[in-house]
Amino acid sequence: MNRVVTHELIHAFDHCRAHVDWFTNVRHLACSEVRAANLSGDCSLLNEILRLHFGLKQHHQTCVRDRAIRSILAVRNISKEVAQKAVDEVFESCFNDHEPFGRIPHNKTYARYAHRDFQNRDRYYSNI
């Protein structure tokens, strides 16, 4: 349940922060799906093992890419090739965008670190 809620909250964050055009811009949707799959825990190693679908080399990136494509196909009537192209075009920048966490919260310890980082992110900047 935590993963599902986190996944959807990432979409909500993207909607507020980036003004995502969900209905006409497939690249916007692809970016939010990449971010949600990456940051929600959908592609944790444990989840991948439980799905009997994992590899040791770049398993996280492959999982994020696959889940984003499947999510796009579930909500859009487009070809798999169009969905893959949209994900490929945005993957690098969206995969590396870890806001609002600042890091990928792979487990509860990383989530605590992400929360600590969030609390301290403006600590060393002056209000000039």
Backbone atoms as SQL, in Angstrom:
CREATE TABLE atoms (id INTEGER PRIMARY KEY, chain TEXT, resi INTEGER, resn TEXT, atom TEXT, x REAL, y REAL, z REAL);
INSERT INTO atoms VALUES
  (1, 'A', 1, 'MET', 'N', 0.815, -1.188, 0.000),
  (2, 'A', 1, 'MET', 'CA', 0.000, 0.000, 0.000),
  (3, 'A', 1, 'MET', 'C', 0.868, 1.266, 0.000),
  (4, 'A', 2, 'ASN', 'N', 1.979, 1.239, 0.751),
  (5, 'A', 2, 'ASN', 'CA', 2.864, 2.406, 0.786),
  (6, 'A', 2, 'ASN', 'C', 3.393, 2.748, -0.596),
  (7, 'A', 3, 'ARG', 'N', 3.749, 1.718, -1.364),
  (8, 'A', 3, 'ARG', 'CA', 4.295, 1.955, -2.699),
  (9, 'A', 3, 'ARG', 'C', 3.252, 2.601, -3.608),
  (10, 'A', 4, 'VAL', 'N', 2.017, 2.119, -3.534),
  (11, 'A', 4, 'VAL', 'CA', 0.955, 2.656, -4.394),
  (12, 'A', 4, 'VAL', 'C', 0.680, 4.114, -4.048),
  (13, 'A', 5, 'VAL', 'N', 0.567, 4.409, -2.767),
  (14, 'A', 5, 'VAL', 'CA', 0.304, 5.784, -2.338),
  (15, 'A', 5, 'VAL', 'C', 1.471, 6.687, -2.732),
  (16, 'A', 6, 'THR', 'N', 2.697, 6.219, -2.495),
  (17, 'A', 6, 'THR', 'CA', 3.872, 7.016, -2.868),
  (18, 'A', 6, 'THR', 'C', 3.892, 7.267, -4.373),
  (19, 'A', 7, 'HIS', 'N', 3.609, 6.236, -5.157),
  (20, 'A', 7, 'HIS', 'CA', 3.574, 6.351, -6.626),
  (21, 'A', 7, 'HIS', 'C', 2.593, 7.456, -7.034),
  (22, 'A', 8, 'GLU', 'N', 1.393, 7.415, -6.470),
  (23, 'A', 8, 'GLU', 'CA', 0.380, 8.397, -6.849),
  (24, 'A', 8, 'GLU', 'C', 0.705, 9.787, -6.319),
  (25, 'A', 9, 'LEU', 'N', 1.323, 9.873, -5.141),
  (26, 'A', 9, 'LEU', 'CA', 1.718, 11.178, -4.615),
  (27, 'A', 9, 'LEU', 'C', 2.820, 11.822, -5.458),
  (28, 'A', 10, 'ILE', 'N', 3.669, 11.005, -6.055),
  (29, 'A', 10, 'ILE', 'CA', 4.690, 11.549, -6.964),
  (30, 'A', 10, 'ILE', 'C', 4.003, 12.164, -8.185),
  (31, 'A', 11, 'HIS', 'N', 2.960, 11.487, -8.691),
  (32, 'A', 11, 'HIS', 'CA', 2.191, 12.084, -9.795),
  (33, 'A', 11, 'HIS', 'C', 1.564, 13.406, -9.354),
  (34, 'A', 12, 'ALA', 'N', 1.020, 13.446, -8.136),
  (35, 'A', 12, 'ALA', 'CA', 0.416, 14.683, -7.639),
  (36, 'A', 12, 'ALA', 'C', 1.462, 15.789, -7.513),
  (37, 'A', 13, 'PHE', 'N', 2.644, 15.444, -7.013),
  (38, 'A', 13, 'PHE', 'CA', 3.735, 16.411, -6.902),
  (39, 'A', 13, 'PHE', 'C', 4.096, 16.945, -8.284),
  (40, 'A', 14, 'ASP', 'N', 4.229, 16.047, -9.260),
  (41, 'A', 14, 'ASP', 'CA', 4.556, 16.471, -10.625),
  (42, 'A', 14, 'ASP', 'C', 3.468, 17.382, -11.195),
  (43, 'A', 15, 'HIS', 'N', 2.228, 17.058, -10.914),
  (44, 'A', 15, 'HIS', 'CA', 1.113, 17.865, -11.414),
  (45, 'A', 15, 'HIS', 'C', 1.213, 19.296, -10.876),
  (46, 'A', 16, 'CYS', 'N', 1.523, 19.427, -9.597),
  (47, 'A', 16, 'CYS', 'CA', 1.622, 20.759, -8.982),
  (48, 'A', 16, 'CYS', 'C', 2.900, 21.491, -9.388),
  (49, 'A', 17, 'ARG', 'N', 4.017, 20.780, -9.429),
  (50, 'A', 17, 'ARG', 'CA', 5.305, 21.415, -9.679),
  (51, 'A', 17, 'ARG', 'C', 5.528, 21.705, -11.153),
  (52, 'A', 18, 'ALA', 'N', 5.212, 20.743, -12.000),
  (53, 'A', 18, 'ALA', 'CA', 5.583, 20.853, -13.416),
  (54, 'A', 18, 'ALA', 'C', 4.406, 21.141, -14.336),
  (55, 'A', 19, 'HIS', 'N', 3.204, 21.251, -13.763),
  (56, 'A', 19, 'HIS', 'CA', 2.012, 21.512, -14.579),
  (57, 'A', 19, 'HIS', 'C', 1.927, 20.527, -15.745),
  (58, 'A', 20, 'VAL', 'N', 1.954, 19.258, -15.408),
  (59, 'A', 20, 'VAL', 'CA', 1.978, 18.180, -16.399),
  (60, 'A', 20, 'VAL', 'C', 0.713, 18.218, -17.252),
  (61, 'A', 21, 'ASP', 'N', 0.900, 18.110, -18.541),
  (62, 'A', 21, 'ASP', 'CA', -0.208, 18.011, -19.499),
  (63, 'A', 21, 'ASP', 'C', -0.484, 16.526, -19.707),
  (64, 'A', 22, 'TRP', 'N', -1.303, 15.956, -18.836),
  (65, 'A', 22, 'TRP', 'CA', -1.525, 14.507, -18.802),
  (66, 'A', 22, 'TRP', 'C', -2.189, 13.966, -20.062),
  (67, 'A', 23, 'PHE', 'N', -3.036, 14.761, -20.706),
  (68, 'A', 23, 'PHE', 'CA', -3.908, 14.233, -21.734),
  (69, 'A', 23, 'PHE', 'C', -3.407, 14.396, -23.159),
  (70, 'A', 24, 'THR', 'N', -2.511, 15.348, -23.395),
  (71, 'A', 24, 'THR', 'CA', -2.064, 15.548, -24.780),
  (72, 'A', 24, 'THR', 'C', -0.568, 15.401, -24.980),
  (73, 'A', 25, 'ASN', 'N', 0.215, 15.423, -23.900),
  (74, 'A', 25, 'ASN', 'CA', 1.662, 15.344, -24.054),
  (75, 'A', 25, 'ASN', 'C', 2.176, 14.035, -23.449),
  (76, 'A', 26, 'VAL', 'N', 2.447, 13.067, -24.301),
  (77, 'A', 26, 'VAL', 'CA', 2.868, 11.747, -23.822),
  (78, 'A', 26, 'VAL', 'C', 4.241, 11.799, -23.155),
  (79, 'A', 27, 'ARG', 'N', 5.064, 12.775, -23.517),
  (80, 'A', 27, 'ARG', 'CA', 6.368, 12.922, -22.860),
  (81, 'A', 27, 'ARG', 'C', 6.209, 13.365, -21.407),
  (82, 'A', 28, 'HIS', 'N', 5.250, 14.233, -21.131),
  (83, 'A', 28, 'HIS', 'CA', 4.972, 14.626, -19.748),
  (84, 'A', 28, 'HIS', 'C', 4.548, 13.405, -18.940),
  (85, 'A', 29, 'LEU', 'N', 3.632, 12.629, -19.495),
  (86, 'A', 29, 'LEU', 'CA', 3.170, 11.415, -18.824),
  (87, 'A', 29, 'LEU', 'C', 4.330, 10.454, -18.617),
  (88, 'A', 30, 'ALA', 'N', 5.164, 10.283, -19.630),
  (89, 'A', 30, 'ALA', 'CA', 6.303, 9.371, -19.537),
  (90, 'A', 30, 'ALA', 'C', 7.252, 9.798, -18.427),
  (91, 'A', 31, 'CYS', 'N', 7.519, 11.083, -18.319),
  (92, 'A', 31, 'CYS', 'CA', 8.429, 11.570, -17.285),
  (93, 'A', 31, 'CYS', 'C', 7.867, 11.285, -15.898),
  (94, 'A', 32, 'SER', 'N', 6.601, 11.562, -15.697),
  (95, 'A', 32, 'SER', 'CA', 6.004, 11.317, -14.384),
  (96, 'A', 32, 'SER', 'C', 5.976, 9.828, -14.065),
  (97, 'A', 33, 'GLU', 'N', 5.732, 8.988, -15.058),
  (98, 'A', 33, 'GLU', 'CA', 5.735, 7.539, -14.829),
  (99, 'A', 33, 'GLU', 'C', 7.139, 7.032, -14.502),
  (100, 'A', 34, 'VAL', 'N', 8.150, 7.568, -15.169),
  (101, 'A', 34, 'VAL', 'CA', 9.537, 7.198, -14.853),
  (102, 'A', 34, 'VAL', 'C', 9.852, 7.591, -13.417),
  (103, 'A', 35, 'ARG', 'N', 9.514, 8.819, -13.051),
  (104, 'A', 35, 'ARG', 'CA', 9.786, 9.281, -11.696),
  (105, 'A', 35, 'ARG', 'C', 9.038, 8.446, -10.650),
  (106, 'A', 36, 'ALA', 'N', 7.781, 8.150, -10.920),
  (107, 'A', 36, 'ALA', 'CA', 6.983, 7.391, -9.954),
  (108, 'A', 36, 'ALA', 'C', 7.515, 5.969, -9.790),
  (109, 'A', 37, 'ALA', 'N', 7.862, 5.323, -10.892),
  (110, 'A', 37, 'ALA', 'CA', 8.426, 3.968, -10.794),
  (111, 'A', 37, 'ALA', 'C', 9.775, 3.985, -10.090),
  (112, 'A', 38, 'ASN', 'N', 10.555, 5.006, -10.328),
  (113, 'A', 38, 'ASN', 'CA', 11.885, 5.120, -9.749),
  (114, 'A', 38, 'ASN', 'C', 11.840, 5.393, -8.249),
  (115, 'A', 39, 'LEU', 'N', 10.963, 6.293, -7.823),
  (116, 'A', 39, 'LEU', 'CA', 10.987, 6.780, -6.453),
  (117, 'A', 39, 'LEU', 'C', 10.031, 6.081, -5.494),
  (118, 'A', 40, 'SER', 'N', 9.090, 5.325, -6.010),
  (119, 'A', 40, 'SER', 'CA', 8.051, 4.753, -5.154),
  (120, 'A', 40, 'SER', 'C', 8.425, 3.425, -4.526),
  (121, 'A', 41, 'GLY', 'N', 9.475, 2.799, -5.009),
  (122, 'A', 41, 'GLY', 'CA', 9.822, 1.466, -4.518),
  (123, 'A', 41, 'GLY', 'C', 9.283, 0.361, -5.401),
  (124, 'A', 42, 'ASP', 'N', 8.603, 0.730, -6.493),
  (125, 'A', 42, 'ASP', 'CA', 8.072, -0.272, -7.417),
  (126, 'A', 42, 'ASP', 'C', 9.159, -1.213, -7.925),
  (127, 'A', 43, 'CYS', 'N', 10.366, -0.704, -8.056),
  (128, 'A', 43, 'CYS', 'CA', 11.448, -1.474, -8.671),
  (129, 'A', 43, 'CYS', 'C', 12.543, -1.859, -7.685),
  (130, 'A', 44, 'SER', 'N', 12.197, -1.973, -6.431),
  (131, 'A', 44, 'SER', 'CA', 13.202, -2.412, -5.466),
  (132, 'A', 44, 'SER', 'C', 13.621, -3.842, -5.784),
  (133, 'A', 45, 'LEU', 'N', 14.814, -4.196, -5.405),
  (134, 'A', 45, 'LEU', 'CA', 15.322, -5.539, -5.686),
  (135, 'A', 45, 'LEU', 'C', 14.414, -6.605, -5.079),
  (136, 'A', 46, 'LEU', 'N', 13.924, -6.371, -3.871),
  (137, 'A', 46, 'LEU', 'CA', 13.036, -7.336, -3.227),
  (138, 'A', 46, 'LEU', 'C', 11.760, -7.533, -4.038),
  (139, 'A', 47, 'ASN', 'N', 11.156, -6.453, -4.511),
  (140, 'A', 47, 'ASN', 'CA', 9.949, -6.578, -5.333),
  (141, 'A', 47, 'ASN', 'C', 10.236, -7.305, -6.637),
  (142, 'A', 48, 'GLU', 'N', 11.362, -7.040, -7.218),
  (143, 'A', 48, 'GLU', 'CA', 11.725, -7.715, -8.460),
  (144, 'A', 48, 'GLU', 'C', 11.950, -9.212, -8.228),
  (145, 'A', 49, 'ILE', 'N', 12.572, -9.563, -7.119),
  (146, 'A', 49, 'ILE', 'CA', 12.770, -10.981, -6.802),
  (147, 'A', 49, 'ILE', 'C', 11.423, -11.657, -6.595),
  (148, 'A', 50, 'LEU', 'N', 10.519, -10.995, -5.876),
  (149, 'A', 50, 'LEU', 'CA', 9.189, -11.559, -5.649),
  (150, 'A', 50, 'LEU', 'C', 8.416, -11.744, -6.951),
  (151, 'A', 51, 'ARG', 'N', 8.681, -10.899, -7.933),
  (152, 'A', 51, 'ARG', 'CA', 8.038, -11.031, -9.251),
  (153, 'A', 51, 'ARG', 'C', 8.773, -12.040, -10.140),
  (154, 'A', 52, 'LEU', 'N', 9.874, -12.583, -9.619),
  (155, 'A', 52, 'LEU', 'CA', 10.732, -13.501, -10.390),
  (156, 'A', 52, 'LEU', 'C', 11.208, -12.840, -11.678),
  (157, 'A', 53, 'HIS', 'N', 11.498, -11.568, -11.579),
  (158, 'A', 53, 'HIS', 'CA', 11.929, -10.801, -12.751),
  (159, 'A', 53, 'HIS', 'C', 13.024, -9.835, -12.318),
  (160, 'A', 54, 'PHE', 'N', 14.257, -10.275, -12.384),
  (161, 'A', 54, 'PHE', 'CA', 15.333, -9.388, -11.972),
  (162, 'A', 54, 'PHE', 'C', 16.619, -9.795, -12.658),
  (163, 'A', 55, 'GLY', 'N', 17.549, -8.877, -12.649),
  (164, 'A', 55, 'GLY', 'CA', 18.888, -9.108, -13.138),
  (165, 'A', 55, 'GLY', 'C', 19.819, -8.276, -12.285),
  (166, 'A', 56, 'LEU', 'N', 21.050, -8.613, -12.266),
  (167, 'A', 56, 'LEU', 'CA', 21.970, -7.887, -11.407),
  (168, 'A', 56, 'LEU', 'C', 22.494, -6.613, -12.040),
  (169, 'A', 57, 'LYS', 'N', 22.621, -6.615, -13.359),
  (170, 'A', 57, 'LYS', 'CA', 23.179, -5.448, -14.028),
  (171, 'A', 57, 'LYS', 'C', 22.055, -4.499, -14.456),
  (172, 'A', 58, 'GLN', 'N', 22.063, -3.314, -13.879),
  (173, 'A', 58, 'GLN', 'CA', 21.112, -2.261, -14.240),
  (174, 'A', 58, 'GLN', 'C', 19.652, -2.702, -14.091),
  (175, 'A', 59, 'HIS', 'N', 19.372, -3.588, -13.115),
  (176, 'A', 59, 'HIS', 'CA', 18.002, -4.069, -12.970),
  (177, 'A', 59, 'HIS', 'C', 17.046, -2.925, -12.636),
  (178, 'A', 60, 'HIS', 'N', 17.497, -1.971, -11.839),
  (179, 'A', 60, 'HIS', 'CA', 16.614, -0.891, -11.429),
  (180, 'A', 60, 'HIS', 'C', 16.197, -0.035, -12.628),
  (181, 'A', 61, 'GLN', 'N', 17.156, 0.371, -13.444),
  (182, 'A', 61, 'GLN', 'CA', 16.849, 1.186, -14.617),
  (183, 'A', 61, 'GLN', 'C', 15.940, 0.443, -15.593),
  (184, 'A', 62, 'THR', 'N', 16.221, -0.838, -15.808),
  (185, 'A', 62, 'THR', 'CA', 15.406, -1.637, -16.724),
  (186, 'A', 62, 'THR', 'C', 13.982, -1.755, -16.204),
  (187, 'A', 63, 'CYS', 'N', 13.838, -2.006, -14.907),
  (188, 'A', 63, 'CYS', 'CA', 12.517, -2.106, -14.304),
  (189, 'A', 63, 'CYS', 'C', 11.764, -0.786, -14.424),
  (190, 'A', 64, 'VAL', 'N', 12.413, 0.331, -14.111),
  (191, 'A', 64, 'VAL', 'CA', 11.766, 1.641, -14.197),
  (192, 'A', 64, 'VAL', 'C', 11.283, 1.889, -15.616),
  (193, 'A', 65, 'ARG', 'N', 12.126, 1.624, -16.580),
  (194, 'A', 65, 'ARG', 'CA', 11.763, 1.833, -17.986),
  (195, 'A', 65, 'ARG', 'C', 10.557, 0.965, -18.366),
  (196, 'A', 66, 'ASP', 'N', 10.599, -0.326, -18.008),
  (197, 'A', 66, 'ASP', 'CA', 9.510, -1.255, -18.354),
  (198, 'A', 66, 'ASP', 'C', 8.199, -0.866, -17.686),
  (199, 'A', 67, 'ARG', 'N', 8.260, -0.504, -16.416),
  (200, 'A', 67, 'ARG', 'CA', 7.034, -0.142, -15.690),
  (201, 'A', 67, 'ARG', 'C', 6.442, 1.164, -16.229),
  (202, 'A', 68, 'ALA', 'N', 7.291, 2.108, -16.595),
  (203, 'A', 68, 'ALA', 'CA', 6.796, 3.359, -17.168),
  (204, 'A', 68, 'ALA', 'C', 6.088, 3.091, -18.495),
  (205, 'A', 69, 'ILE', 'N', 6.673, 2.260, -19.324),
  (206, 'A', 69, 'ILE', 'CA', 6.056, 1.927, -20.615),
  (207, 'A', 69, 'ILE', 'C', 4.718, 1.236, -20.394),
  (208, 'A', 70, 'ARG', 'N', 4.677, 0.268, -19.484),
  (209, 'A', 70, 'ARG', 'CA', 3.414, -0.434, -19.211),
  (210, 'A', 70, 'ARG', 'C', 2.351, 0.507, -18.666),
  (211, 'A', 71, 'SER', 'N', 2.754, 1.437, -17.822),
  (212, 'A', 71, 'SER', 'CA', 1.785, 2.400, -17.266),
  (213, 'A', 71, 'SER', 'C', 1.210, 3.298, -18.357),
  (214, 'A', 72, 'ILE', 'N', 2.053, 3.754, -19.255),
  (215, 'A', 72, 'ILE', 'CA', 1.587, 4.594, -20.360),
  (216, 'A', 72, 'ILE', 'C', 0.611, 3.818, -21.232),
  (217, 'A', 73, 'LEU', 'N', 0.953, 2.578, -21.543),
  (218, 'A', 73, 'LEU', 'CA', 0.079, 1.762, -22.385),
  (219, 'A', 73, 'LEU', 'C', -1.256, 1.484, -21.711),
  (220, 'A', 74, 'ALA', 'N', -1.276, 1.462, -20.379),
  (221, 'A', 74, 'ALA', 'CA', -2.517, 1.199, -19.653),
  (222, 'A', 74, 'ALA', 'C', -3.496, 2.373, -19.724),
  (223, 'A', 75, 'VAL', 'N', -2.974, 3.583, -19.920),
  (224, 'A', 75, 'VAL', 'CA', -3.851, 4.763, -19.909),
  (225, 'A', 75, 'VAL', 'C', -3.969, 5.462, -21.260),
  (226, 'A', 76, 'ARG', 'N', -3.187, 5.055, -22.221),
  (227, 'A', 76, 'ARG', 'CA', -3.234, 5.663, -23.555),
  (228, 'A', 76, 'ARG', 'C', -3.424, 4.597, -24.624),
  (229, 'A', 77, 'ASN', 'N', -4.147, 4.942, -25.641),
  (230, 'A', 77, 'ASN', 'CA', -4.343, 4.049, -26.772),
  (231, 'A', 77, 'ASN', 'C', -3.290, 4.376, -27.827),
  (232, 'A', 78, 'ILE', 'N', -2.047, 4.018, -27.522),
  (233, 'A', 78, 'ILE', 'CA', -0.934, 4.257, -28.439),
  (234, 'A', 78, 'ILE', 'C', -0.153, 2.956, -28.593),
  (235, 'A', 79, 'SER', 'N', 0.709, 2.925, -29.583),
  (236, 'A', 79, 'SER', 'CA', 1.512, 1.716, -29.808),
  (237, 'A', 79, 'SER', 'C', 2.630, 1.632, -28.782),
  (238, 'A', 80, 'LYS', 'N', 3.138, 0.428, -28.610),
  (239, 'A', 80, 'LYS', 'CA', 4.249, 0.224, -27.683),
  (240, 'A', 80, 'LYS', 'C', 5.475, 1.009, -28.143),
  (241, 'A', 81, 'GLU', 'N', 5.667, 1.124, -29.440),
  (242, 'A', 81, 'GLU', 'CA', 6.808, 1.853, -29.976),
  (243, 'A', 81, 'GLU', 'C', 6.744, 3.337, -29.618),
  (244, 'A', 82, 'VAL', 'N', 5.554, 3.929, -29.680),
  (245, 'A', 82, 'VAL', 'CA', 5.392, 5.336, -29.330),
  (246, 'A', 82, 'VAL', 'C', 5.661, 5.533, -27.841),
  (247, 'A', 83, 'ALA', 'N', 5.166, 4.614, -27.008),
  (248, 'A', 83, 'ALA', 'CA', 5.407, 4.701, -25.562),
  (249, 'A', 83, 'ALA', 'C', 6.898, 4.546, -25.262),
  (250, 'A', 84, 'GLN', 'N', 7.557, 3.596, -25.909),
  (251, 'A', 84, 'GLN', 'CA', 8.994, 3.396, -25.693),
  (252, 'A', 84, 'GLN', 'C', 9.778, 4.625, -26.119),
  (253, 'A', 85, 'LYS', 'N', 9.411, 5.219, -27.232),
  (254, 'A', 85, 'LYS', 'CA', 10.109, 6.414, -27.721),
  (255, 'A', 85, 'LYS', 'C', 9.962, 7.559, -26.718),
  (256, 'A', 86, 'ALA', 'N', 8.757, 7.755, -26.192),
  (257, 'A', 86, 'ALA', 'CA', 8.529, 8.820, -25.219),
  (258, 'A', 86, 'ALA', 'C', 9.368, 8.591, -23.964),
  (259, 'A', 87, 'VAL', 'N', 9.397, 7.362, -23.468),
  (260, 'A', 87, 'VAL', 'CA', 10.193, 7.047, -22.276),
  (261, 'A', 87, 'VAL', 'C', 11.676, 7.254, -22.571),
  (262, 'A', 88, 'ASP', 'N', 12.140, 6.793, -23.721),
  (263, 'A', 88, 'ASP', 'CA', 13.557, 6.946, -24.078),
  (264, 'A', 88, 'ASP', 'C', 13.961, 8.420, -24.142),
  (265, 'A', 89, 'GLU', 'N', 13.078, 9.264, -24.664),
  (266, 'A', 89, 'GLU', 'CA', 13.400, 10.685, -24.817),
  (267, 'A', 89, 'GLU', 'C', 13.557, 11.397, -23.475),
  (268, 'A', 90, 'VAL', 'N', 12.810, 10.969, -22.473),
  (269, 'A', 90, 'VAL', 'CA', 12.833, 11.680, -21.187),
  (270, 'A', 90, 'VAL', 'C', 13.573, 10.915, -20.095),
  (271, 'A', 91, 'PHE', 'N', 14.000, 9.704, -20.367),
  (272, 'A', 91, 'PHE', 'CA', 14.455, 8.815, -19.308),
  (273, 'A', 91, 'PHE', 'C', 15.597, 9.391, -18.474),
  (274, 'A', 92, 'GLU', 'N', 16.646, 9.843, -19.102),
  (275, 'A', 92, 'GLU', 'CA', 17.828, 10.268, -18.339),
  (276, 'A', 92, 'GLU', 'C', 17.511, 11.407, -17.374),
  (277, 'A', 93, 'SER', 'N', 16.875, 12.459, -17.872),
  (278, 'A', 93, 'SER', 'CA', 16.604, 13.594, -16.982),
  (279, 'A', 93, 'SER', 'C', 15.561, 13.252, -15.929),
  (280, 'A', 94, 'CYS', 'N', 14.546, 12.500, -16.278),
  (281, 'A', 94, 'CYS', 'CA', 13.485, 12.184, -15.317),
  (282, 'A', 94, 'CYS', 'C', 13.932, 11.124, -14.317),
  (283, 'A', 95, 'PHE', 'N', 14.750, 10.175, -14.737),
  (284, 'A', 95, 'PHE', 'CA', 15.274, 9.165, -13.826),
  (285, 'A', 95, 'PHE', 'C', 16.171, 9.809, -12.770),
  (286, 'A', 96, 'ASN', 'N', 16.880, 10.855, -13.157),
  (287, 'A', 96, 'ASN', 'CA', 17.805, 11.530, -12.238),
  (288, 'A', 96, 'ASN', 'C', 17.156, 12.644, -11.419),
  (289, 'A', 97, 'ASP', 'N', 15.871, 12.888, -11.628),
  (290, 'A', 97, 'ASP', 'CA', 15.135, 13.886, -10.850),
  (291, 'A', 97, 'ASP', 'C', 14.535, 13.183, -9.633),
  (292, 'A', 98, 'HIS', 'N', 15.098, 13.432, -8.468),
  (293, 'A', 98, 'HIS', 'CA', 14.680, 12.734, -7.254),
  (294, 'A', 98, 'HIS', 'C', 13.823, 13.595, -6.333),
  (295, 'A', 99, 'GLU', 'N', 13.370, 14.741, -6.812),
  (296, 'A', 99, 'GLU', 'CA', 12.511, 15.593, -5.982),
  (297, 'A', 99, 'GLU', 'C', 11.171, 14.902, -5.768),
  (298, 'A', 100, 'PRO', 'N', 10.581, 14.997, -4.633),
  (299, 'A', 100, 'PRO', 'CA', 10.927, 15.819, -3.483),
  (300, 'A', 100, 'PRO', 'C', 11.841, 15.123, -2.481),
  (301, 'A', 101, 'PHE', 'N', 12.362, 13.949, -2.831),
  (302, 'A', 101, 'PHE', 'CA', 13.138, 13.166, -1.874),
  (303, 'A', 101, 'PHE', 'C', 14.622, 13.522, -1.840),
  (304, 'A', 102, 'GLY', 'N', 15.189, 13.905, -2.963),
  (305, 'A', 102, 'GLY', 'CA', 16.614, 14.204, -3.015),
  (306, 'A', 102, 'GLY', 'C', 17.467, 12.976, -3.264),
  (307, 'A', 103, 'ARG', 'N', 16.898, 11.806, -3.080),
  (308, 'A', 103, 'ARG', 'CA', 17.576, 10.525, -3.324),
  (309, 'A', 103, 'ARG', 'C', 16.498, 9.475, -3.526),
  (310, 'A', 104, 'ILE', 'N', 16.871, 8.346, -4.070),
  (311, 'A', 104, 'ILE', 'CA', 15.918, 7.249, -4.240),
  (312, 'A', 104, 'ILE', 'C', 15.747, 6.560, -2.890),
  (313, 'A', 105, 'PRO', 'N', 14.542, 6.575, -2.321),
  (314, 'A', 105, 'PRO', 'CA', 14.341, 5.936, -1.013),
  (315, 'A', 105, 'PRO', 'C', 14.109, 4.430, -1.158),
  (316, 'A', 106, 'HIS', 'N', 15.199, 3.671, -1.345),
  (317, 'A', 106, 'HIS', 'CA', 15.103, 2.237, -1.593),
  (318, 'A', 106, 'HIS', 'C', 14.501, 1.455, -0.426),
  (319, 'A', 107, 'ASN', 'N', 14.678, 1.945, 0.782),
  (320, 'A', 107, 'ASN', 'CA', 14.129, 1.256, 1.951),
  (321, 'A', 107, 'ASN', 'C', 13.849, 2.296, 3.032),
  (322, 'A', 108, 'LYS', 'N', 13.432, 1.836, 4.209),
  (323, 'A', 108, 'LYS', 'CA', 13.070, 2.779, 5.269),
  (324, 'A', 108, 'LYS', 'C', 14.258, 3.624, 5.723),
  (325, 'A', 109, 'THR', 'N', 15.442, 3.035, 5.735),
  (326, 'A', 109, 'THR', 'CA', 16.626, 3.799, 6.134),
  (327, 'A', 109, 'THR', 'C', 16.877, 4.926, 5.146),
  (328, 'A', 110, 'TYR', 'N', 16.842, 4.620, 3.840),
  (329, 'A', 110, 'TYR', 'CA', 17.029, 5.656, 2.826),
  (330, 'A', 110, 'TYR', 'C', 15.913, 6.696, 2.898),
  (331, 'A', 111, 'ALA', 'N', 14.702, 6.250, 3.216),
  (332, 'A', 111, 'ALA', 'CA', 13.590, 7.190, 3.342),
  (333, 'A', 111, 'ALA', 'C', 13.844, 8.158, 4.500),
  (334, 'A', 112, 'ARG', 'N', 14.373, 7.648, 5.613),
  (335, 'A', 112, 'ARG', 'CA', 14.713, 8.531, 6.739),
  (336, 'A', 112, 'ARG', 'C', 15.803, 9.522, 6.336),
  (337, 'A', 113, 'TYR', 'N', 16.809, 9.044, 5.606),
  (338, 'A', 113, 'TYR', 'CA', 17.864, 9.946, 5.128),
  (339, 'A', 113, 'TYR', 'C', 17.284, 11.008, 4.197),
  (340, 'A', 114, 'ALA', 'N', 16.374, 10.607, 3.316),
  (341, 'A', 114, 'ALA', 'CA', 15.751, 11.554, 2.393),
  (342, 'A', 114, 'ALA', 'C', 14.973, 12.607, 3.173),
  (343, 'A', 115, 'HIS', 'N', 14.256, 12.185, 4.199),
  (344, 'A', 115, 'HIS', 'CA', 13.497, 13.130, 5.015),
  (345, 'A', 115, 'HIS', 'C', 14.438, 14.086, 5.741),
  (346, 'A', 116, 'ARG', 'N', 15.527, 13.551, 6.281),
  (347, 'A', 116, 'ARG', 'CA', 16.518, 14.394, 6.953),
  (348, 'A', 116, 'ARG', 'C', 17.106, 15.406, 5.970),
  (349, 'A', 117, 'ASP', 'N', 17.437, 14.942, 4.779),
  (350, 'A', 117, 'ASP', 'CA', 17.980, 15.849, 3.758),
  (351, 'A', 117, 'ASP', 'C', 16.978, 16.940, 3.413),
  (352, 'A', 118, 'PHE', 'N', 15.702, 16.561, 3.317),
  (353, 'A', 118, 'PHE', 'CA', 14.661, 17.537, 3.010),
  (354, 'A', 118, 'PHE', 'C', 14.581, 18.601, 4.106),
  (355, 'A', 119, 'GLN', 'N', 14.619, 18.167, 5.340),
  (356, 'A', 119, 'GLN', 'CA', 14.538, 19.103, 6.450),
  (357, 'A', 119, 'GLN', 'C', 15.733, 20.059, 6.482),
  (358, 'A', 120, 'ASN', 'N', 16.876, 19.614, 6.039),
  (359, 'A', 120, 'ASN', 'CA', 18.103, 20.416, 6.112),
  (360, 'A', 120, 'ASN', 'C', 18.465, 21.115, 4.809),
  (361, 'A', 121, 'ARG', 'N', 17.664, 21.003, 3.764),
  (362, 'A', 121, 'ARG', 'CA', 18.108, 21.481, 2.462),
  (363, 'A', 121, 'ARG', 'C', 18.300, 22.989, 2.375),
  (364, 'A', 122, 'ASP', 'N', 17.606, 23.788, 3.154),
  (365, 'A', 122, 'ASP', 'CA', 17.814, 25.239, 3.116),
  (366, 'A', 122, 'ASP', 'C', 18.584, 25.754, 4.325),
  (367, 'A', 123, 'ARG', 'N', 19.108, 24.852, 5.090),
  (368, 'A', 123, 'ARG', 'CA', 19.758, 25.203, 6.348),
  (369, 'A', 123, 'ARG', 'C', 20.976, 26.108, 6.160),
  (370, 'A', 124, 'TYR', 'N', 21.747, 25.902, 5.107),
  (371, 'A', 124, 'TYR', 'CA', 23.013, 26.606, 4.939),
  (372, 'A', 124, 'TYR', 'C', 22.933, 27.767, 3.968),
  (373, 'A', 125, 'TYR', 'N', 21.733, 28.132, 3.536),
  (374, 'A', 125, 'TYR', 'CA', 21.579, 29.254, 2.627),
  (375, 'A', 125, 'TYR', 'C', 21.019, 30.435, 3.396),
  (376, 'A', 126, 'SER', 'N', 21.570, 31.585, 3.130),
  (377, 'A', 126, 'SER', 'CA', 21.032, 32.774, 3.783),
  (378, 'A', 126, 'SER', 'C', 19.877, 33.322, 2.970),
  (379, 'A', 127, 'ASN', 'N', 19.043, 34.062, 3.582),
  (380, 'A', 127, 'ASN', 'CA', 17.891, 34.690, 2.904),
  (381, 'A', 127, 'ASN', 'C', 18.280, 36.082, 2.422),
  (382, 'A', 128, 'ILE', 'N', 19.030, 36.116, 1.371),
  (383, 'A', 128, 'ILE', 'CA', 19.502, 37.397, 0.826),
  (384, 'A', 128, 'ILE', 'C', 18.507, 37.910, -0.173);
